[in-house]
């Protein structure tokens, strides 16, 4: 057992001491004791706690791996997430105003992926333990929306009937306007008897839709999502912002950035999170690599009222970014790429001299890289707003505006 001082938090939310040695569930400034195991400290005891340390609000926190930062105050977490962005930008010599942090409330997560496994006595479902394949049951979870909690008994039933004791299920669930939208992966092959069983479970647990390894087994009600005035039925397991409040905050910032745009292109458009609300006041061209998602967006627009024209295109923007001649007809863009960022597409946006861009990012590192390229080509960066949808996690999301400097 040795004594260590925690100097900072790493990107995964673990405390870091000299070495480096990683110490889960610690905070900067704390003096701790622990036993080194490779680069990780085990059997940690807090000798001098940080003033930012708080009692975790969830009784599952110490064992469950669903959250990383419940032991830290909300003020500390907000400061740390701002610092993560500032550090990423500073690595590219970028200085930007970091606006207030919006943090989603407890019990507001509307989508999650749980693990479910058969046991000797039945089945269990929950999140994986921290750094382990062990499943921790979470009946009193402070993260998930209350209307999402019925997924736990359903996931257990799915494990009993749909997998062996050696193969855990991944059960993804989204809260839709029609109820629970469930997509299961890793189970038994889908045959006739299993279809009948799954249909019965969907009825028993009042599920809107149940899909098994990508195939829809039963739809009892349309699992719709509301994007502005449009109602969209996404394909099973489609991407959705983690909380309704977080989505609203991202959209409000995006609408403000693109307030004067008269024709907008939405890149990595998904099922229409931004494209459909933005179409209330300007025509939008939505581009997305997943054909099923872009078809869902198009169907939602066609059945909506009062929207400007929305055109759609299924296209892999990593391999085939929109080129300057294609971007020339737009005066505003919103881009919401995966964690890798959008290096190729950002280069073409800069070449096209597109006047304004709203950039939504889930990775400050790739965002900073792309921002550096835009600024090197004459763009000015506006305030960066931190949107903390993944409360108590190390995940950092942001939205920022870029305007072409024409002076």
Residue pairs with C-beta under 8 A, 6 or more apart in sequence:
1 33
1 34
1 35
1 43
2 33
2 34
2 35
2 36
3 31
3 32
3 33
3 47
4 17
4 18
4 21
4 23
4 31
4 32
4 33
4 34
4 41
5 17
5 18
5 29
5 30
5 31
5 32
6 15
6 16
6 17
6 23
6 26
6 27
6 28
6 29
6 30
6 31
6 32
7 15
7 16
7 17
7 18
7 28
8 15
8 16
8 28
9 15
9 16
9 27
9 28
9 80
9 394
10 16
10 22
11 84
11 394
12 68
12 394
13 68
13 69
13 393
13 394
14 22
14 23
14 24
14 25
14 26
14 68
15 22
15 23
15 24
15 25
15 26
15 27
15 28
15 30
15 32
16 22
16 23
17 23
17 32
17 41
19 36
19 39
20 39
21 34
21 36
21 39
21 40
21 41
22 39
22 40
22 41
23 32
23 34
23 40
23 41
23 44
24 40
24 44
24 68
24 130
24 131
25 44
25 62
25 71
26 32
26 44
26 46
27 49
27 50
27 52
27 53
27 71
27 72
27 76
28 50
29 48
29 50
30 46
30 47
30 48
30 49
30 50
30 53
31 46
31 47
31 48
32 41
32 44
32 45
32 46
32 47
33 44
33 45
33 47
34 41
34 42
34 43
34 44
34 45
35 41
35 42
35 43
36 42
46 53
50 76
52 72
52 73
52 75
52 76
53 71
53 72
53 73
54 70
54 71
54 72
54 73
56 62
56 70
56 71
57 70
57 106
57 142
58 64
58 67
58 70
58 140
58 141
58 142
58 143
59 140
60 66
60 136
60 137
60 138
60 140
60 141
61 67
61 70
61 71
63 129
63 130
63 136
64 126
64 127
64 129
64 130
64 136
64 138
65 127
65 128
65 129
65 130
65 131
65 132
65 136
66 112
66 127
66 138
66 141
66 143
67 143
67 391
67 392
67 393
68 392
68 393
68 394
69 77
69 392
69 393
69 394
70 142
70 392
72 80
74 103
77 103
77 388
77 392
78 101
78 103
78 386
78 388
81 101
81 386
81 388
81 396
82 98
82 101
82 386
84 364
84 396
85 98
85 364
85 384
85 386
85 396
85 398
86 98
88 364
88 365
88 367
88 368
89 95
89 96
89 364
89 368
89 371
89 384
91 368
92 368
92 369
92 371
92 372
93 372
94 368
94 371
94 372
94 375
94 381
96 371
96 381
96 382
96 383
96 384
96 400
97 382
97 383
97 384
98 383
98 384
98 386
99 383
99 384
99 385
99 386
100 385
100 386
101 386
101 387
101 388
102 245
102 246
102 249
102 385
102 386
102 387
102 388
103 388
103 391
104 242
104 243
104 245
104 246
104 388
104 389
104 390
104 391
105 243
105 245
105 391
106 142
106 143
106 391
107 141
107 142
107 143
107 144
107 145
107 146
108 145
108 243
108 244
108 245
108 391
109 143
109 144
109 145
109 148
109 242
109 243
109 391
110 145
110 148
110 174
110 175
110 240
110 242
110 243
110 244
111 148
111 172
111 173
111 174
111 175
111 240
111 242
112 143
112 144
112 148
112 151
112 172
112 173
113 170
113 171
113 172
113 173
114 125
114 126
114 127
114 151
114 152
114 155
114 170
114 171
114 172
114 173
115 125
115 126
115 127
115 128
115 135
115 168
115 169
115 170
115 171
116 123
116 124
116 125
116 135
116 155
116 156
116 158
116 159
116 163
116 168
116 169
116 171
117 123
117 124
117 125
117 135
117 159
117 163
117 165
117 168
117 169
118 159
118 160
118 163
118 164
118 165
119 165
120 165
122 156
122 160
123 155
123 156
123 157
123 159
123 160
124 135
124 137
124 156
124 159
125 135
125 137
125 151
125 152
125 155
125 156
125 159
125 171
126 135
126 136
126 137
126 138
126 152
127 135
127 136
127 138
128 134
128 135
128 136
129 135
129 136
133 168
135 168
137 152
138 144
138 152
139 149
139 152
141 149
143 391
143 392
145 175
147 175
148 173
148 175
148 180
150 180
150 205
150 206
151 171
151 173
151 180
151 182
153 205
154 171
154 180
154 182
154 201
154 205
154 207
155 169
155 171
157 201
157 204
157 205
158 169
158 171
158 184
158 187
158 198
158 201
159 168
159 169
161 194
161 197
161 198
161 201
162 169
162 184
162 187
162 188
162 194
162 197
162 198
162 212
163 169
163 186
163 187
163 188
164 188
167 186
167 187
168 186
169 184
169 185
169 186
169 187
170 184
170 185
170 186
171 182
171 183
171 184
172 182
172 183
172 184
172 185
172 237
173 180
173 181
173 182
173 183
174 180
174 181
174 223
174 234
174 240
175 181
176 208
176 209
176 222
176 223
176 224
176 225
177 222
177 223
177 224
177 225
177 226
177 231
178 208
178 209
178 220
178 221
178 222
178 223
178 224
179 206
179 207
179 208
179 221
179 223
180 205
180 206
180 207
180 208
181 207
181 208
181 209
181 223
181 234
181 236
182 202
182 207
182 209
182 210
182 211
183 210
183 211
183 214
183 236
183 237
184 210
184 211
184 212
184 213
185 213
185 214
186 213
187 212
187 213
188 194
190 212
190 213
190 215
190 217
194 212
195 217
198 210
198 212
198 217
198 218
199 210
199 217
199 218
201 207
201 210
202 209
202 210
202 217
202 218
202 220
203 220
206 220
207 218
207 220
208 219
208 220
208 221
208 222
208 223
209 216
209 218
209 219
209 220
209 221
209 222
209 223
209 236
210 216
210 217
210 218
211 217
211 236
211 237
214 236
214 237
216 236
222 231
222 233
223 233
223 234
224 231
224 232
224 233
225 231
225 232
225 233
225 234
225 240
225 271
226 232
227 271
227 272
227 273
227 275
227 276
227 277
227 300
228 276
228 277
228 278
228 279
228 280
228 304
228 307
229 276
229 280
229 304
229 305
229 306
229 307
230 272
230 276
230 300
230 301
230 303
230 304
230 307
231 300
231 303
231 304
232 271
232 272
232 276
232 296
232 297
232 299
232 300
233 296
233 299
233 300
234 240
234 271
234 293
234 296
235 290
235 292
235 293
235 296
238 270
238 271
238 290
238 292
238 293
238 296
239 270
239 271
239 293
240 247
240 270
240 271
240 273
241 247
241 250
241 273
241 389
242 389
242 390
243 389
246 387
246 388
246 389
246 397
247 273
247 389
249 385
249 387
250 273
250 274
250 360
250 387
250 397
250 399
251 273
251 274
251 277
253 358
253 385
253 387
253 399
253 401
254 274
254 278
254 334
254 358
254 360
254 399
255 277
255 278
256 401
257 356
257 357
257 358
257 382
257 399
257 401
258 264
258 278
258 282
258 332
258 334
258 356
258 358
260 331
260 332
260 356
261 282
261 330
261 331
261 332
261 355
261 356
262 282
262 331
262 332
263 282
263 283
263 284
263 285
263 329
263 330
263 331
263 332
264 275
264 278
264 282
264 283
264 284
264 285
264 330
264 331
264 332
264 333
264 334
265 284
265 285
265 286
265 287
265 322
265 327
265 330
265 332
265 333
265 334
266 274
266 275
266 278
266 284
266 285
266 286
266 287
266 333
266 334
266 335
267 287
267 317
267 322
267 333
267 334
267 335
267 336
267 337
267 342
267 345
268 287
268 288
268 289
268 317
268 335
268 336
268 337
268 338
268 342
269 275
269 286
269 287
269 288
269 293
269 294
269 297
269 312
269 336
270 288
270 290
270 293
270 297
270 336
271 293
271 296
271 297
271 300
272 286
272 296
272 297
272 300
272 301
272 310
273 336
274 334
274 336
274 358
274 360
275 284
275 286
275 297
275 310
275 334
276 284
276 297
276 300
276 301
276 304
276 307
276 310
278 284
278 334
279 301
279 307
279 308
279 309
279 310
280 306
280 307
280 308
281 308
282 308
282 332
283 308
283 309
283 310
283 311
284 308
284 309
284 310
284 311
285 310
285 311
285 312
285 313
285 330
286 294
286 297
286 310
286 311
286 312
286 313
287 294
287 312
287 313
287 315
287 317
287 322
288 294
288 297
288 312
288 313
288 314
288 315
289 314
289 315
289 316
289 317
289 318
290 314
291 314
294 312
294 313
294 314
295 312
295 314
297 310
297 312
298 310
298 312
301 307
301 310
315 322
317 337
317 342
317 344
317 345
318 340
318 342
318 344
318 345
321 342
321 344
321 345
321 347
321 348
322 345
322 348
323 348
323 352
324 348
324 351
324 352
324 353
327 333
327 348
327 349
327 352
327 354
328 352
330 354
331 354
331 355
331 356
332 354
332 355
332 356
332 357
332 358
333 349
333 354
333 356
333 357
333 358
334 357
334 358
334 359
334 360
335 342
335 345
335 346
335 349
335 357
335 358
335 359
335 360
336 360
336 361
337 345
337 361
337 366
338 362
339 362
339 363
339 366
340 363
340 366
341 361
341 363
341 366
341 367
341 369
341 370
342 366
342 370
343 366
343 369
343 370
343 373
346 370
346 373
346 374
347 373
349 357
349 374
350 373
350 374
350 377
350 378
350 379
351 377
353 378
353 404
354 404
355 403
355 404
356 401
356 402
356 403
356 404
357 374
357 379
357 401
357 402
358 399
358 400
358 401
359 367
359 370
359 371
359 399
359 400
359 401
359 402
360 397
360 398
360 399
361 367
361 397
361 398
361 399
361 400
362 395
362 396
362 397
363 396
364 396
364 398
367 398
367 400
371 381
371 400
371 402
374 381
374 402
375 381
375 402
378 404
378 405
379 402
379 403
379 404
379 405
380 402
380 403
380 404
380 405
381 400
381 401
381 402
382 400
382 401
382 402
382 403
383 400
383 401
384 398
384 399
384 400
385 398
385 399
385 400
386 396
386 397
386 398
387 397
387 398
387 399
388 396
388 397
389 395
389 397
390 397
